[in-house]
Amino acid sequence: MEHSFIAEAGDSGQRLDKLLSEKIAGLSRSSAASLCESGAVTVGGAPAGKKTKVKAGDEIAVTVPEPVELKAEAEDIPLDIVYEDADLLVVNKPKGMVVHPAPGNYSGTLVNALLYHCKGSLSGINGVLRPGIVHRIDKDTSGLLIVAKSDKAHAGLAGQIKEHSFTREYEAVVYGRMKDDEGTVSAPIGRSKLDRKKMCVTDHCSKPAVTHYRVIDSGSGFSHLALKLETGRTHQIRVHMAYLGHPVAGDPVYGPSKVITELHGQCLHAKKIGFVHPITGEFLSFDSELPEYFRRFLSKNEIL
């Protein structure tokens, strides 16, 4: 796909890769840099590097290759299935498993395992790389996820999430002792201007986010919390806890620079889930045990 434009006065002095990411919808800065390096970007008819400083009046042309549709492959990976019927299933995802294929993770994901287990009977609403995925949790967050096996079930579940009638409760270990035994964080979350891979509390291009928390117990330098999501923003619990000054233990992104490596990621577990079955109308709720890594960390830090 061809894109071309004339640099305006306000664009003068900007790096080419940054300007391209701002001008072309859906193009990240890293992708723009790769296009520059491959010779797909010209300024004034000549190939230009990603660090080129743009001048007002420059004629910039970009050739963006058409996206290649990738197909997730079925893989025989064991799953901890908590509930299953003809329309949906609830799975207890282990820490370290990616939910759906993405650059760098095209195999070994939950979707690869689901394709094998369900023999292709998954909702197609989210496309070939995310079949059946109604909501997700981070790679290093463990716990319960609902998967839709039909489009009708998917639509019904997505509607409950949108209306905030979908119950999701987590448990986490965070740094320090909380000032209050319970409380609510109501702070909008959006993408960080400084690091596009991170989210943050901000009023810029953000969405409302509400997290309720309750202290279960405290130990030597840590607190064990129960958390209930009212909204479901990317990294919501991790961002809100860091915003309070109590980041999730082991969090390599929002926690202190000296990461607790023994946890291999944040100490966060999606423990409970509740929803109205989109086909039968029955209310279903599920509660999973805390995984071994979580219990071991509680015991080590005397948070019992």
C-alpha positions as a Markdown table, in Angstrom:
| # | Residue | x | y | z |
|---|---|---|---|---|
| 1 | Met | 0.0 | 0.0 | 0.0 |
| 2 | Glu | 1.4 | 3.4 | -1.0 |
| 3 | His | 1.3 | 6.4 | 1.2 |
| 4 | Ser | 2.7 | 9.9 | 0.3 |
| 5 | Phe | 2.5 | 13.3 | 1.9 |
| 6 | Ile | 4.2 | 16.7 | 2.1 |
| 7 | Ala | 5.9 | 17.6 | 5.3 |
| 8 | Glu | 4.4 | 20.6 | 7.0 |
| 9 | Ala | 6.1 | 23.4 | 8.9 |
| 10 | Gly | 5.2 | 21.7 | 12.2 |
| 11 | Asp | 6.9 | 18.5 | 11.1 |
| 12 | Ser | 10.3 | 20.2 | 10.5 |
| 13 | Gly | 13.1 | 18.7 | 12.6 |
| 14 | Gln | 11.3 | 15.5 | 13.5 |
| 15 | Arg | 12.9 | 12.1 | 12.9 |
| 16 | Leu | 11.5 | 10.3 | 9.9 |
| 17 | Asp | 10.4 | 7.1 | 11.8 |
| 18 | Lys | 8.6 | 9.2 | 14.5 |
| 19 | Leu | 6.8 | 11.3 | 11.9 |
| 20 | Leu | 5.7 | 8.2 | 9.9 |
| 21 | Ser | 4.2 | 6.6 | 13.0 |
| 22 | Glu | 2.2 | 9.8 | 13.6 |
| 23 | Lys | 1.0 | 10.3 | 10.0 |
| 24 | Ile | 0.1 | 6.7 | 9.1 |
| 25 | Ala | -2.7 | 5.0 | 11.1 |
| 26 | Gly | -1.7 | 1.7 | 12.6 |
| 27 | Leu | 2.0 | 2.1 | 11.9 |
| 28 | Ser | 4.2 | 1.8 | 15.0 |
| 29 | Arg | 7.5 | 3.6 | 15.3 |
| 30 | Ser | 9.4 | 0.4 | 15.2 |
| 31 | Ser | 7.6 | -0.7 | 12.1 |
| 32 | Ala | 8.3 | 2.7 | 10.5 |
| 33 | Ala | 12.0 | 2.3 | 11.4 |
| 34 | Ser | 12.1 | -1.2 | 9.8 |
| 35 | Leu | 10.5 | 0.2 | 6.6 |
| 36 | Cys | 13.2 | 2.9 | 6.4 |
| 37 | Glu | 15.9 | 0.4 | 6.8 |
| 38 | Ser | 14.5 | -1.8 | 4.1 |
| 39 | Gly | 14.4 | 1.1 | 1.6 |
| 40 | Ala | 10.6 | 1.3 | 1.5 |
| 41 | Val | 10.7 | 5.1 | 2.4 |
| 42 | Thr | 11.9 | 7.9 | 0.2 |
| 43 | Val | 12.3 | 11.6 | 0.9 |
| 44 | Gly | 12.4 | 13.7 | -2.3 |
| 45 | Gly | 12.6 | 10.5 | -4.3 |
| 46 | Ala | 15.7 | 9.1 | -2.5 |
| 47 | Pro | 15.7 | 6.3 | 0.1 |
| 48 | Ala | 16.0 | 7.8 | 3.6 |
| 49 | Gly | 17.1 | 6.3 | 6.9 |
| 50 | Lys | 15.0 | 6.3 | 10.1 |
| 51 | Lys | 17.1 | 9.1 | 11.7 |
| 52 | Thr | 16.6 | 11.5 | 8.8 |
| 53 | Lys | 15.5 | 14.9 | 10.0 |
| 54 | Val | 12.5 | 16.1 | 8.0 |
| 55 | Lys | 12.2 | 19.6 | 6.6 |
| 56 | Ala | 9.0 | 21.4 | 5.7 |
| 57 | Gly | 8.1 | 20.8 | 2.1 |
| 58 | Asp | 9.8 | 17.4 | 1.9 |
| 59 | Glu | 7.8 | 14.9 | -0.3 |
| 60 | Ile | 7.7 | 11.7 | 1.6 |
| 61 | Ala | 6.6 | 8.3 | 0.1 |
| 62 | Val | 6.1 | 5.0 | 1.9 |
| 63 | Thr | 5.4 | 1.5 | 0.6 |
| 64 | Val | 3.7 | -0.5 | 3.3 |
| 65 | Pro | 3.5 | -4.2 | 2.5 |
| 66 | Glu | 0.1 | -5.8 | 2.7 |
| 67 | Pro | -0.3 | -7.8 | 6.0 |
| 68 | Val | 0.2 | -11.5 | 5.8 |
| 69 | Glu | -2.6 | -13.4 | 7.4 |
| 70 | Leu | -1.1 | -16.0 | 9.7 |
| 71 | Lys | -2.9 | -19.1 | 10.9 |
| 72 | Ala | -2.5 | -20.5 | 14.3 |
| 73 | Glu | -1.7 | -24.2 | 14.3 |
| 74 | Ala | -3.3 | -26.8 | 16.7 |
| 75 | Glu | -0.8 | -28.2 | 19.2 |
| 76 | Asp | -1.3 | -31.0 | 21.7 |
| 77 | Ile | -0.6 | -29.0 | 24.9 |
| 78 | Pro | -2.3 | -30.1 | 28.2 |
| 79 | Leu | -4.9 | -27.7 | 29.5 |
| 80 | Asp | -6.4 | -27.3 | 33.0 |
| 81 | Ile | -10.1 | -27.1 | 32.0 |
| 82 | Val | -12.4 | -26.1 | 34.9 |
| 83 | Tyr | -15.7 | -26.2 | 33.0 |
| 84 | Glu | -16.8 | -27.0 | 29.4 |
| 85 | Asp | -20.0 | -27.4 | 27.5 |
| 86 | Ala | -21.0 | -27.1 | 23.8 |
| 87 | Asp | -20.8 | -23.2 | 23.8 |
| 88 | Leu | -17.9 | -22.3 | 26.0 |
| 89 | Leu | -15.2 | -23.4 | 28.4 |
| 90 | Val | -13.3 | -22.0 | 31.4 |
| 91 | Val | -9.6 | -22.7 | 31.5 |
| 92 | Asn | -7.0 | -22.1 | 34.3 |
| 93 | Lys | -4.0 | -20.6 | 32.4 |
| 94 | Pro | -0.6 | -21.2 | 33.9 |
| 95 | Lys | 2.0 | -18.5 | 34.4 |
| 96 | Gly | 4.3 | -18.2 | 31.4 |
| 97 | Met | 1.7 | -19.2 | 28.8 |
| 98 | Val | 0.9 | -16.5 | 26.1 |
| 99 | Val | -2.9 | -16.3 | 25.4 |
| 100 | His | -2.8 | -15.9 | 21.6 |
| 101 | Pro | -0.1 | -16.0 | 18.8 |
| 102 | Ala | 1.8 | -12.7 | 18.2 |
| 103 | Pro | 5.2 | -11.8 | 16.8 |
| 104 | Gly | 7.7 | -13.9 | 18.6 |
| 105 | Asn | 5.1 | -16.3 | 20.0 |
| 106 | Tyr | 3.4 | -18.2 | 17.2 |
| 107 | Ser | 3.4 | -21.6 | 19.0 |
| 108 | Gly | 2.9 | -22.9 | 22.5 |
| 109 | Thr | 0.1 | -20.4 | 23.2 |
| 110 | Leu | -3.3 | -21.0 | 24.8 |
| 111 | Val | -4.9 | -20.7 | 21.3 |
| 112 | Asn | -2.7 | -23.4 | 19.9 |
| 113 | Ala | -3.7 | -25.7 | 22.7 |
| 114 | Leu | -7.4 | -24.8 | 22.3 |
| 115 | Leu | -7.4 | -25.5 | 18.6 |
| 116 | Tyr | -6.2 | -29.0 | 19.4 |
| 117 | His | -8.6 | -29.6 | 22.3 |
| 118 | Cys | -11.7 | -28.1 | 20.6 |
| 119 | Lys | -10.9 | -29.6 | 17.1 |
| 120 | Gly | -11.7 | -26.3 | 15.4 |
| 121 | Ser | -14.9 | -25.6 | 17.3 |
| 122 | Leu | -14.1 | -22.1 | 18.4 |
| 123 | Ser | -15.7 | -18.7 | 17.9 |
| 124 | Gly | -14.3 | -16.9 | 14.8 |
| 125 | Ile | -15.2 | -13.4 | 15.8 |
| 126 | Asn | -11.6 | -12.4 | 16.7 |
| 127 | Gly | -10.0 | -13.9 | 13.6 |
| 128 | Val | -7.7 | -16.8 | 13.0 |
| 129 | Leu | -5.0 | -15.8 | 15.5 |
| 130 | Arg | -7.5 | -15.2 | 18.4 |
| 131 | Pro | -10.3 | -17.8 | 17.9 |
| 132 | Gly | -12.6 | -18.0 | 20.9 |
| 133 | Ile | -10.7 | -15.4 | 22.9 |
| 134 | Val | -13.2 | -13.1 | 24.6 |
| 135 | His | -10.8 | -11.5 | 27.2 |
| 136 | Arg | -7.2 | -12.1 | 28.0 |
| 137 | Ile | -4.7 | -12.0 | 30.8 |
| 138 | Asp | -0.9 | -11.3 | 30.6 |
| 139 | Lys | 1.6 | -14.0 | 29.9 |
| 140 | Asp | 2.9 | -14.0 | 33.4 |
| 141 | Thr | -0.5 | -13.7 | 35.1 |
| 142 | Ser | -2.0 | -17.1 | 36.0 |
| 143 | Gly | -5.7 | -17.9 | 36.4 |
| 144 | Leu | -9.2 | -18.2 | 34.9 |
| 145 | Leu | -10.2 | -17.3 | 31.4 |
| 146 | Ile | -13.4 | -17.9 | 29.5 |
| 147 | Val | -13.2 | -19.2 | 25.9 |
| 148 | Ala | -16.2 | -19.0 | 23.4 |
| 149 | Lys | -16.8 | -22.0 | 21.2 |
| 150 | Ser | -19.5 | -20.3 | 19.1 |
| 151 | Asp | -20.0 | -16.8 | 17.8 |
| 152 | Lys | -23.3 | -16.5 | 19.6 |
| 153 | Ala | -21.7 | -17.3 | 22.9 |
| 154 | His | -18.8 | -14.9 | 22.1 |
| 155 | Ala | -21.2 | -12.0 | 21.4 |
| 156 | Gly | -23.1 | -12.6 | 24.6 |
| 157 | Leu | -20.0 | -12.8 | 26.8 |
| 158 | Ala | -18.5 | -9.7 | 25.1 |
| 159 | Gly | -21.7 | -7.8 | 25.9 |
| 160 | Gln | -21.4 | -8.6 | 29.6 |
| 161 | Ile | -17.8 | -7.4 | 29.6 |
| 162 | Lys | -18.8 | -4.1 | 28.0 |
| 163 | Glu | -21.7 | -3.7 | 30.5 |
| 164 | His | -19.3 | -4.5 | 33.4 |
| 165 | Ser | -21.6 | -7.3 | 34.6 |
| 166 | Phe | -18.8 | -9.8 | 34.2 |
| 167 | Thr | -17.2 | -10.6 | 37.6 |
| 168 | Arg | -13.4 | -10.9 | 37.7 |
| 169 | Glu | -11.6 | -11.1 | 41.0 |
| 170 | Tyr | -7.8 | -11.4 | 41.4 |
| 171 | Glu | -5.3 | -12.0 | 44.1 |
| 172 | Ala | -1.9 | -10.3 | 44.2 |
| 173 | Val | 1.1 | -9.8 | 46.4 |
| 174 | Val | 2.3 | -6.1 | 46.4 |
| 175 | Tyr | 5.2 | -4.3 | 47.9 |
| 176 | Gly | 4.7 | -2.7 | 51.3 |
| 177 | Arg | 1.8 | -2.3 | 53.7 |
| 178 | Met | -1.4 | -0.6 | 52.5 |
| 179 | Lys | -2.5 | 2.5 | 54.3 |
| 180 | Asp | -6.2 | 1.3 | 54.3 |
| 181 | Asp | -7.6 | -2.2 | 54.6 |
| 182 | Glu | -9.7 | -1.7 | 51.6 |
| 183 | Gly | -10.3 | 1.0 | 48.9 |
| 184 | Thr | -10.9 | 1.9 | 45.3 |
| 185 | Val | -8.6 | 3.2 | 42.7 |
| 186 | Ser | -10.5 | 5.2 | 40.1 |
| 187 | Ala | -7.9 | 6.6 | 37.7 |
| 188 | Pro | -7.9 | 6.6 | 33.8 |
| 189 | Ile | -5.4 | 4.5 | 32.0 |
| 190 | Gly | -3.8 | 5.1 | 28.6 |
| 191 | Arg | -0.6 | 4.4 | 26.8 |
| 192 | Ser | 2.6 | 6.0 | 28.0 |
| 193 | Lys | 4.0 | 8.8 | 25.9 |
| 194 | Leu | 7.6 | 7.9 | 27.0 |
| 195 | Asp | 7.3 | 4.1 | 26.4 |
| 196 | Arg | 4.6 | 2.9 | 24.0 |
| 197 | Lys | 4.9 | -0.6 | 25.4 |
| 198 | Lys | 3.7 | 0.6 | 28.8 |
| 199 | Met | 0.4 | 1.8 | 30.2 |
| 200 | Cys | 0.1 | 4.6 | 32.8 |
| 201 | Val | -2.4 | 6.7 | 34.7 |
| 202 | Thr | -3.0 | 9.7 | 32.4 |
| 203 | Asp | -5.7 | 12.0 | 31.2 |
| 204 | His | -4.2 | 11.8 | 27.6 |
| 205 | Cys | -6.1 | 9.5 | 25.3 |
| 206 | Ser | -7.1 | 7.4 | 28.2 |
| 207 | Lys | -10.1 | 5.3 | 29.3 |
| 208 | Pro | -11.8 | 5.1 | 32.7 |
| 209 | Ala | -10.4 | 2.4 | 35.0 |
| 210 | Val | -11.7 | 1.3 | 38.4 |
| 211 | Thr | -10.1 | -1.3 | 40.7 |
| 212 | His | -11.4 | -2.3 | 44.1 |
| 213 | Tyr | -8.9 | -3.8 | 46.6 |
| 214 | Arg | -9.0 | -5.5 | 50.0 |
| 215 | Val | -6.1 | -6.5 | 52.2 |
| 216 | Ile | -6.1 | -10.2 | 53.0 |
| 217 | Asp | -2.9 | -10.2 | 55.1 |
| 218 | Ser | 0.4 | -8.4 | 55.4 |
| 219 | Gly | 3.9 | -9.8 | 56.1 |
| 220 | Ser | 7.6 | -8.8 | 55.9 |
| 221 | Gly | 7.4 | -5.9 | 53.4 |
| 222 | Phe | 4.5 | -7.2 | 51.4 |
| 223 | Ser | 0.7 | -7.4 | 51.4 |
| 224 | His | -1.6 | -10.0 | 50.0 |
| 225 | Leu | -4.6 | -8.4 | 48.3 |
| 226 | Ala | -7.9 | -9.4 | 46.8 |
| 227 | Leu | -8.8 | -7.2 | 43.8 |
| 228 | Lys | -12.0 | -6.8 | 41.9 |
| 229 | Leu | -12.1 | -5.2 | 38.4 |
| 230 | Glu | -14.9 | -2.9 | 37.5 |
| 231 | Thr | -13.3 | -2.3 | 34.1 |
| 232 | Gly | -10.7 | -4.3 | 32.1 |
| 233 | Arg | -8.0 | -2.1 | 30.8 |
| 234 | Thr | -4.6 | -3.4 | 29.7 |
| 235 | His | -2.4 | -4.0 | 32.7 |
| 236 | Gln | -5.0 | -2.4 | 34.9 |
| 237 | Ile | -4.2 | -4.0 | 38.3 |
| 238 | Arg | -0.4 | -3.6 | 37.7 |
| 239 | Val | -0.7 | 0.0 | 36.7 |
| 240 | His | -3.1 | 1.0 | 39.5 |
| 241 | Met | -1.0 | -0.7 | 42.2 |
| 242 | Ala | 2.1 | 1.0 | 40.9 |
| 243 | Tyr | 0.2 | 4.3 | 40.9 |
| 244 | Leu | -0.6 | 3.8 | 44.6 |
| 245 | Gly | 3.1 | 3.2 | 45.3 |
| 246 | His | 2.6 | -0.6 | 45.9 |
| 247 | Pro | 3.6 | -2.3 | 42.7 |
| 248 | Val | 2.9 | -6.0 | 42.2 |
| 249 | Ala | 5.8 | -8.2 | 43.5 |
| 250 | Gly | 7.9 | -9.5 | 40.6 |
| 251 | Asp | 6.5 | -7.1 | 38.0 |
| 252 | Pro | 9.4 | -6.4 | 35.6 |
| 253 | Val | 7.6 | -3.5 | 33.9 |
| 254 | Tyr | 5.9 | -1.4 | 36.7 |
| 255 | Gly | 7.9 | -2.6 | 39.7 |
| 256 | Pro | 11.3 | -1.5 | 41.0 |
| 257 | Ser | 14.3 | -2.0 | 38.9 |
| 258 | Lys | 15.6 | -4.8 | 41.1 |
| 259 | Val | 13.1 | -7.5 | 40.1 |
| 260 | Ile | 12.3 | -10.5 | 42.2 |
| 261 | Thr | 13.5 | -13.1 | 39.7 |
| 262 | Glu | 12.2 | -16.1 | 41.6 |
| 263 | Leu | 8.7 | -15.2 | 40.7 |
| 264 | His | 9.4 | -15.1 | 36.9 |
| 265 | Gly | 6.9 | -12.3 | 36.5 |
| 266 | Gln | 4.2 | -10.6 | 38.5 |
| 267 | Cys | 2.6 | -12.3 | 41.5 |
| 268 | Leu | -0.9 | -12.0 | 40.2 |
| 269 | His | -3.6 | -14.6 | 39.8 |
| 270 | Ala | -7.1 | -14.4 | 38.2 |
| 271 | Lys | -8.8 | -16.3 | 41.0 |
| 272 | Lys | -12.6 | -16.0 | 40.5 |
| 273 | Ile | -14.8 | -15.4 | 37.5 |
| 274 | Gly | -18.6 | -15.1 | 37.2 |
| 275 | Phe | -21.0 | -14.6 | 34.3 |
| 276 | Val | -24.4 | -15.4 | 32.9 |
| 277 | His | -24.2 | -18.2 | 30.5 |
| 278 | Pro | -24.9 | -16.5 | 27.1 |
| 279 | Ile | -27.1 | -19.4 | 25.9 |
| 280 | Thr | -28.8 | -20.9 | 28.9 |
| 281 | Gly | -29.1 | -17.8 | 31.0 |
| 282 | Glu | -27.7 | -19.6 | 34.1 |
| 283 | Phe | -25.2 | -17.7 | 36.3 |
| 284 | Leu | -21.9 | -19.6 | 36.6 |
| 285 | Ser | -19.0 | -18.8 | 38.9 |
| 286 | Phe | -15.7 | -20.5 | 39.4 |
| 287 | Asp | -12.9 | -20.2 | 41.9 |
| 288 | Ser | -9.4 | -21.5 | 41.3 |
| 289 | Glu | -6.7 | -22.4 | 43.9 |
| 290 | Leu | -3.7 | -20.2 | 44.3 |
| 291 | Pro | -0.9 | -21.7 | 42.2 |
| 292 | Glu | 2.2 | -23.2 | 43.9 |
| 293 | Tyr | 4.5 | -20.2 | 43.0 |
| 294 | Phe | 2.0 | -17.9 | 44.7 |
| 295 | Arg | 1.6 | -20.0 | 47.9 |
| 296 | Arg | 5.4 | -20.5 | 48.2 |
| 297 | Phe | 6.0 | -16.7 | 48.0 |
| 298 | Leu | 3.3 | -16.1 | 50.7 |
| 299 | Ser | 4.9 | -18.6 | 53.0 |
| 300 | Lys | 8.4 | -17.4 | 52.4 |
| 301 | Asn | 7.4 | -13.8 | 53.4 |
| 302 | Glu | 5.1 | -14.9 | 56.3 |
| 303 | Ile | 2.0 | -13.6 | 54.6 |
| 304 | Leu | -0.4 | -16.2 | 56.0 |
